[in-house]
Amino acid sequence: MDFKLSEEHEMIRQSVRNFAEGVLAPGVVDRDEKEYFDRNTFDQMGQLGLTGIPFAENYSGAGMDYVAYAIAVEELGRVDPSAADTLSTHVSLGSWPILAYGSEEQKQKFLVPMAQGIKQGGFGLTESNAGSDALAMSCKADPDGDSYVLNGTKIFITNAGSADIYVVFARTGPKELRSKAFSAFIVEKGTPGFTFGKFEKKMGLRGTQNCDLVFEDCRIPKENLLGKEGEGFKIAMQTLDGGRIGIAAQSVGIAQGAYEAALAYAKQRVQFGKPIASLQAIQFKLADMAIEIQASRLLTYEAAWRKSQHLDYATAAAIAKVKASETANKVANQAVQIHGGYGYTREFPVERMMRDAKITELYEGTSEIQRVVISNSILR
Ligand SMILES: Cc1cc2nc3c(=O)[nH]c(=O)nc-3n(C[C@H](O)[C@H](O)[C@H](O)COP(=O)(O)OP(=O)(O)OC[C@H]3O[C@@H](n4cnc5c(N)ncnc54)[C@H](O)[C@@H]3O)c2cc1C
């Protein structure tokens, strides 16, 4: 690894931290308790230029690198993991595949307003019988004249209902074609035959919204095919490789937020006549948290740097995602432990952080699937 953070990186960290603490923090508890997504928070991220951080300026992006993007997601995650998820889904999953595989017309029509934060993006891959095993997808798109007719249901989709533009994957060929039997489509909200199903009630990330995308004889114009017919599975897998950098960054942020809360609490909580921070048992917990967070952060920045340098980043992203997501869960758990019984109540933010952390080990490939990716790369 050969990178160091620049002044520009430190500036983006400070500006996102100010936004997270000043604009997002006041509503975090309300959004979690009442379980709602506030589109206004996304719009404000757009105004700040966060929705197009890693995209070139000719597509209305900020022209920064993926390390800057990781820092922004991390800083959102430190205060509001839901906002980190909203941004990471929009940039890594909704926008990036259009940047990487879109025609110039598609980029101008879809990517530009997405980078500006005027339109929000989503990503529809998962189905009820196709989670880790994405090849088991049954959603299909049949060619008919100058359209494809899409039928099927996608589940758990982040930003669904609010997002305006979705990258959706469906079968376009026979089973024998295996991974080449799928294609990717750009589907706009409001297309006839495209509706939203039930909203999930979740353990954490309650400031995001997730629901089904339902397609019933939904006609997608052929010009909305993303990449070539048969390239869908490749596009999905490459998109998730990059998405994992966003989840790793979100995880580092969650861990950092929980660690800071535990540190502050340990200094002020007095038991046996002195702050619990003076007890070695607590000090060592804080030291272990700091070690794990720094290791996770460096792995995340390394994966982001590799992506910016156009080096192979798939394994680095999987390693960063496993390490950072497991760190977020361990650190949030220990932060509750340091708070004692108070940590189990909603009076303190660590209770929410522990709930918010769990999803990072599950989505965009579970920890088990990351280990499949990593071991395949080792043994290849
Ligand atoms: C809040 C949330 C947001 C999401 N957002 C999106 C989104 O925006 N777009 C989208 O397309 N999807 C989204 N998902 C779906 C998510 O990516 C899947 O839930 C995830 O990939 C796991 O699939 P599954 O839930 O079907 O679990 P399964 O695949 O059924 O896995 C169940 C268990 O079996 C293990 N397992 C499965 N296969 C293997 C294997 N080969 N080796 C070892 N262990 C294995 C898994 O690790 C897991 O522990 C979201 C999910 C949630 C909960």
The ligand as an SDF file (V2000), in Angstrom:
LIG
                    3D

 53 58  0  0  0  0  0  0  0  0999 V2000
  -31.3780   -4.2690    5.6690 C   0  0  0  0  0  0  0  0  0  0  0  0
  -31.0470   -4.9940    4.4080 C   0  0  0  0  0  0  0  0  0  0  0  0
  -30.7540   -4.2630    3.2690 C   0  0  0  0  0  0  0  0  0  0  0  0
  -30.5180   -4.9170    2.0490 C   0  0  0  0  0  0  0  0  0  0  0  0
  -30.3430   -4.1770    0.9050 N   0  0  0  0  0  0  0  0  0  0  0  0
  -30.3000   -4.8290   -0.3040 C   0  0  0  0  0  0  0  0  0  0  0  0
  -30.3190   -4.0810   -1.5190 C   0  0  0  0  0  0  0  0  0  0  0  0
  -30.3400   -2.8440   -1.5300 O   0  0  0  0  0  0  0  0  0  0  0  0
  -30.3030   -4.7680   -2.6950 N   0  0  0  0  0  0  0  0  0  0  0  0
  -30.2650   -6.1290   -2.7490 C   0  0  0  0  0  0  0  0  0  0  0  0
  -30.2640   -6.6900   -3.8340 O   0  0  0  0  0  0  0  0  0  0  0  0
  -30.2460   -6.8620   -1.5970 N   0  0  0  0  0  0  0  0  0  0  0  0
  -30.2790   -6.2450   -0.3840 C   0  0  0  0  0  0  0  0  0  0  0  0
  -30.2710   -6.9670    0.7910 N   0  0  0  0  0  0  0  0  0  0  0  0
  -30.1540   -8.4240    0.7290 C   0  0  0  0  0  0  0  0  0  0  0  0
  -28.8430   -8.9580    1.3190 C   0  0  0  0  0  0  0  0  0  0  0  0
  -27.7640   -8.6430    0.5000 O   0  0  0  0  0  0  0  0  0  0  0  0
  -29.0400  -10.4660    1.5620 C   0  0  0  0  0  0  0  0  0  0  0  0
  -29.9280  -10.5810    2.6640 O   0  0  0  0  0  0  0  0  0  0  0  0
  -27.7280  -11.1770    1.8520 C   0  0  0  0  0  0  0  0  0  0  0  0
  -26.9520  -11.2380    0.6850 O   0  0  0  0  0  0  0  0  0  0  0  0
  -27.9340  -12.6120    2.3580 C   0  0  0  0  0  0  0  0  0  0  0  0
  -28.8810  -13.3120    1.6140 O   0  0  0  0  0  0  0  0  0  0  0  0
  -30.0810  -14.0640    2.4160 P   0  0  0  0  0  0  0  0  0  0  0  0
  -30.6680  -13.0940    3.3550 O   0  0  0  0  0  0  0  0  0  0  0  0
  -30.9710  -14.6980    1.4230 O   0  0  0  0  0  0  0  0  0  0  0  0
  -29.3340  -15.1820    3.2780 O   0  0  0  0  0  0  0  0  0  0  0  0
  -28.9640  -16.7090    2.7980 P   0  0  0  0  0  0  0  0  0  0  0  0
  -28.2390  -16.6580    1.4950 O   0  0  0  0  0  0  0  0  0  0  0  0
  -30.2200  -17.5050    2.9000 O   0  0  0  0  0  0  0  0  0  0  0  0
  -27.9710  -17.1140    3.9450 O   0  0  0  0  0  0  0  0  0  0  0  0
  -28.3870  -17.6610    5.2060 C   0  0  0  0  0  0  0  0  0  0  0  0
  -27.1250  -18.1290    5.9450 C   0  0  0  0  0  0  0  0  0  0  0  0
  -26.4600  -19.1700    5.1790 O   0  0  0  0  0  0  0  0  0  0  0  0
  -25.1120  -18.7930    4.9300 C   0  0  0  0  0  0  0  0  0  0  0  0
  -24.6900  -19.2720    3.6120 N   0  0  0  0  0  0  0  0  0  0  0  0
  -25.3910  -19.2150    2.4310 C   0  0  0  0  0  0  0  0  0  0  0  0
  -24.6520  -19.7150    1.4320 N   0  0  0  0  0  0  0  0  0  0  0  0
  -23.4670  -20.0800    1.9520 C   0  0  0  0  0  0  0  0  0  0  0  0
  -22.2620  -20.6580    1.4250 C   0  0  0  0  0  0  0  0  0  0  0  0
  -22.1380  -20.9680    0.1190 N   0  0  0  0  0  0  0  0  0  0  0  0
  -21.2420  -20.9100    2.2840 N   0  0  0  0  0  0  0  0  0  0  0  0
  -21.3610  -20.6230    3.6010 C   0  0  0  0  0  0  0  0  0  0  0  0
  -22.4510  -20.0710    4.1650 N   0  0  0  0  0  0  0  0  0  0  0  0
  -23.4830  -19.8010    3.3590 C   0  0  0  0  0  0  0  0  0  0  0  0
  -25.1200  -17.2630    4.9800 C   0  0  0  0  0  0  0  0  0  0  0  0
  -23.8350  -16.7600    5.2390 O   0  0  0  0  0  0  0  0  0  0  0  0
  -26.1020  -17.0170    6.1220 C   0  0  0  0  0  0  0  0  0  0  0  0
  -25.4360  -17.1530    7.3480 O   0  0  0  0  0  0  0  0  0  0  0  0
  -30.5000   -6.3380    2.0180 C   0  0  0  0  0  0  0  0  0  0  0  0
  -30.7610   -7.0630    3.1850 C   0  0  0  0  0  0  0  0  0  0  0  0
  -31.0630   -6.4110    4.3580 C   0  0  0  0  0  0  0  0  0  0  0  0
  -31.4160   -7.2340    5.5570 C   0  0  0  0  0  0  0  0  0  0  0  0
  1  2  1  0
  2  3  1  0
  2 52  2  0
  3  4  2  0
  4  5  1  0
  4 50  1  0
  5  6  2  0
  6  7  1  0
  6 13  1  0
  7  8  2  0
  7  9  1  0
  9 10  1  0
 10 11  2  0
 10 12  1  0
 12 13  2  0
 13 14  1  0
 14 15  1  0
 14 50  1  0
 15 16  1  0
 16 17  1  0
 16 18  1  0
 18 19  1  0
 18 20  1  0
 20 21  1  0
 20 22  1  0
 22 23  1  0
 23 24  1  0
 24 25  2  0
 24 26  1  0
 24 27  1  0
 27 28  1  0
 28 29  2  0
 28 30  1  0
 28 31  1  0
 31 32  1  0
 32 33  1  0
 33 34  1  0
 33 48  1  0
 34 35  1  0
 35 36  1  0
 35 46  1  0
 36 37  1  0
 36 45  1  0
 37 38  2  0
 38 39  1  0
 39 40  1  0
 39 45  2  0
 40 41  1  0
 40 42  2  0
 42 43  1  0
 43 44  2  0
 44 45  1  0
 46 47  1  0
 46 48  1  0
 48 49  1  0
 50 51  2  0
 51 52  1  0
 52 53  1  0
M  END
$$$$
